[in-house]
Amino acid sequence: MTNATSAPSSDAPPWHETAPRRVRDVTARPLTADGVCWVAAHGGAGASTLAKVLGGTDIGCRWPDSTLDEPARVLLVARTDAQGLLAAARAFNAVIDNRYPAGMDLLGLVLVADLPGRLPQTLRSRVRMLRSKAPMWQVPWIPQWRLGRQVDRLPKQLVKLGRVVQTTQRGGGR
């Protein structure tokens, strides 16, 4: 049996309550201005798939690292289930608390549908709260992705997000 209040883990995302608190090092070398990175708020968020389909760098469940020449521009990715939205809220709280690398630019939140159909009211309320904190893109349920397949034509939501990624990859603004 595991204890939900276990000791801090260095494996936890930097925004998780069990992650050790670190002071932001403002003297570290800057993050690179080139490109965009996908940061998963939690495992299984869809960051790897989005990076593969739209471009950019998938860096997993952590903030970008200047020692690895990773991009400063971040798209945070979460699923639309309760745990995914909670993980996204924790990541936003880390940004509010200045627990992120100097020079990081959070472009916004990408929510990936966890199931087809409309979200329950409780989850829609959480989405509204998150939308008030940063720009947001919502990716609909794509059944082919569940099977590891490509889609013939991207949904319009992904086309719009792809434009943001491509503009950012070329060094443009939001």
Salt bridges, closest charged atoms under 4 A:
GLU17 OE2 - HIS16 NE2 3.79
GLU17 OE1 - ARG90 NH2 2.82
ASP69 OD1 - ARG29 NH2 2.95
GLU70 OE2 - ARG62 NH2 2.68
ASP97 OD2 - ARG99 NH2 3.58
ASP105 OD1 - ARG174 NH2 2.40
